[in-house]
Amino acid sequence: MKYVKLFMLLVLTGLIGVGCAEAGEKKFAFPDDLPEFVLESDFDIIDWERQAGEFDGMVGNQNMVGVIGADMPSLNGQKWMWHLWGIDEVLGKELTVVGYHKETETIHPILTSSNDSWSVTLAGENNGADAHTPSSVKFTEPGEWALLLYVNEELFDIIVLNINE
């Protein structure tokens, strides 16, 4: 009986230790300037099997987000035109783009066309979308990327792309 109690105590202590370690650990480091509304749990819902598709001369997730210029993504920097559907009252809203590199599990800003490397202001309707905005983008390395898109500080959609060269 004494050994059973000791065994139970060891098991319970081990479970508590593991639980505490997991609760305090982050999967990856957030950049210091990452917007506060970006949550670690947002990265848990990335579906790497849901690759961006082509539609109407754009690349993205049809009826949510389409990007002109993303059909040949490159490490050299590009101009992209973002299109978003399902947005009411565009005036004053911002699009925030957070890049997540699958292999290195690192988070990067990819926007380069404004003072804020994370966000750009949205404009009105264009090409059938409810909102649009131009930007310049640059990726730090090749591989599979998830672009987490936030509209006014709420996760809007996720685009998965392969960046080659």
C-alpha positions as CSV (number, residue, x, y, z in Angstrom):
1,M,0.0,0.0,0.0
2,K,2.9,2.3,0.9
3,Y,4.4,1.8,-2.6
4,V,1.0,2.5,-4.3
5,K,0.7,5.9,-2.5
6,L,4.3,6.7,-3.3
7,F,3.7,5.8,-7.0
8,M,0.5,7.9,-7.1
9,L,2.4,10.9,-5.5
10,L,5.2,10.6,-8.1
11,V,2.7,10.4,-11.0
12,L,0.7,13.4,-9.7
13,T,3.9,15.5,-9.2
14,G,5.1,14.6,-12.7
15,L,1.7,15.6,-14.2
16,I,1.7,18.9,-12.4
17,G,5.3,19.7,-13.4
18,V,4.5,18.9,-17.1
19,G,1.3,21.0,-17.0
20,C,3.2,24.0,-15.5
21,A,6.0,23.7,-18.0
22,E,3.6,23.6,-21.0
23,A,1.4,26.4,-19.7
24,G,4.4,28.8,-19.4
25,E,6.1,27.9,-22.7
26,K,5.5,29.6,-26.0
27,K,5.8,27.7,-29.2
28,F,7.9,30.5,-30.7
29,A,9.1,34.0,-29.9
30,F,6.9,36.9,-31.0
31,P,8.8,39.9,-32.5
32,D,8.8,42.8,-30.1
33,D,6.8,45.0,-32.4
34,L,4.2,42.4,-33.3
35,P,0.7,43.9,-32.7
36,E,-0.8,42.9,-29.3
37,F,-4.0,41.5,-30.9
38,V,-2.1,38.7,-32.6
39,L,-2.6,35.6,-30.5
40,E,-0.5,32.4,-30.3
41,S,-3.7,30.4,-30.7
42,D,-4.1,32.1,-34.2
43,F,-1.1,30.0,-35.4
44,D,-2.7,26.8,-34.1
45,I,-5.4,27.0,-36.7
46,I,-3.2,27.3,-39.8
47,D,-4.2,24.5,-42.2
48,W,-1.1,23.9,-44.3
49,E,-3.1,21.7,-46.7
50,R,-5.3,24.6,-47.7
51,Q,-3.0,26.2,-50.3
52,A,-4.0,29.5,-51.9
53,G,-5.8,29.0,-55.2
54,E,-6.1,31.0,-58.4
55,F,-9.3,32.8,-59.4
56,D,-10.2,35.8,-61.5
57,G,-6.5,36.7,-62.0
58,M,-5.8,36.6,-58.3
59,V,-4.3,34.2,-55.8
60,G,-5.9,33.5,-52.4
61,N,-9.0,32.1,-50.9
62,Q,-12.0,32.8,-53.1
63,N,-14.7,35.0,-51.7
64,M,-12.4,36.0,-48.8
65,V,-9.0,37.3,-50.0
66,G,-7.4,37.6,-53.4
67,V,-4.1,39.1,-54.3
68,I,-3.0,40.4,-57.6
69,G,0.8,39.8,-57.9
70,A,1.0,36.7,-55.7
71,D,0.9,34.3,-58.7
72,M,4.7,34.4,-58.8
73,P,5.8,35.1,-55.3
74,S,9.4,36.0,-54.9
75,L,12.1,36.9,-52.4
76,N,13.1,39.9,-54.4
77,G,10.2,42.1,-53.3
78,Q,7.0,42.7,-55.2
79,K,3.9,45.0,-55.4
80,W,0.7,43.2,-54.4
81,M,-2.9,44.4,-54.6
82,W,-4.9,42.9,-51.7
83,H,-8.7,42.3,-52.3
84,L,-11.1,41.4,-49.4
85,W,-14.7,40.3,-49.5
86,G,-17.2,40.4,-46.6
87,I,-16.1,43.7,-45.1
88,D,-18.7,46.3,-44.2
89,E,-17.8,50.0,-43.7
90,V,-14.3,50.0,-45.0
91,L,-13.5,53.6,-44.0
92,G,-10.7,53.8,-41.4
93,K,-10.1,50.0,-41.3
94,E,-6.6,48.5,-41.5
95,L,-5.3,45.3,-42.9
96,T,-2.6,43.7,-40.8
97,V,-0.4,40.9,-42.5
98,V,1.6,38.6,-40.3
99,G,4.0,36.2,-42.1
100,Y,4.7,32.8,-40.5
101,H,7.5,30.6,-42.0
102,K,6.6,26.9,-41.5
103,E,10.1,25.4,-41.5
104,T,11.7,27.9,-39.1
105,E,8.6,28.5,-37.1
106,T,9.4,32.3,-37.2
107,I,7.1,35.3,-37.5
108,H,8.0,38.2,-39.9
109,P,6.5,41.4,-41.2
110,I,6.2,41.2,-45.0
111,L,4.8,44.6,-45.8
112,T,7.4,47.2,-46.9
113,S,5.3,50.0,-48.4
114,S,4.4,52.0,-45.3
115,N,5.9,53.2,-42.0
116,D,4.2,50.3,-40.2
117,S,5.6,47.0,-41.4
118,W,2.6,45.1,-40.2
119,S,-0.5,47.2,-41.4
120,V,-1.9,49.2,-44.2
121,T,-5.1,51.2,-44.5
122,L,-7.9,49.7,-46.6
123,A,-9.6,51.5,-49.4
124,G,-13.1,50.8,-50.9
125,E,-14.4,48.5,-53.6
126,N,-12.2,47.3,-56.4
127,N,-12.5,44.3,-58.9
128,G,-15.7,43.1,-57.2
129,A,-14.2,43.0,-53.7
130,D,-15.5,45.1,-50.8
131,A,-12.1,46.5,-49.9
132,H,-8.6,46.6,-51.4
133,T,-5.2,48.1,-50.8
134,P,-1.9,48.1,-52.6
135,S,1.4,47.2,-50.8
136,S,4.9,46.1,-51.4
137,V,5.9,42.8,-49.9
138,K,9.2,41.0,-49.2
139,F,9.8,37.5,-47.8
140,T,13.0,36.7,-45.9
141,E,13.5,33.2,-47.2
142,P,12.0,30.5,-49.4
143,G,9.6,27.9,-48.2
144,E,6.0,27.5,-47.1
145,W,4.4,30.6,-45.6
146,A,1.1,31.3,-43.9
147,L,-0.1,34.9,-44.1
148,L,-2.4,35.7,-41.2
149,L,-4.6,38.6,-42.2
150,Y,-6.3,40.8,-39.6
151,V,-8.9,43.4,-40.3
152,N,-9.3,45.9,-37.6
153,E,-7.4,43.7,-35.1
154,E,-9.5,40.6,-35.7
155,L,-8.2,37.5,-37.6
156,F,-9.9,37.6,-41.0
157,D,-8.3,34.8,-43.1
158,I,-5.1,32.8,-43.6
159,I,-3.4,32.4,-47.0
160,V,-0.9,29.6,-47.4
161,L,1.8,30.2,-50.2
162,N,5.0,28.6,-51.4
163,I,7.7,31.2,-51.9
164,N,10.4,29.8,-54.2
165,E,13.0,32.5,-55.2
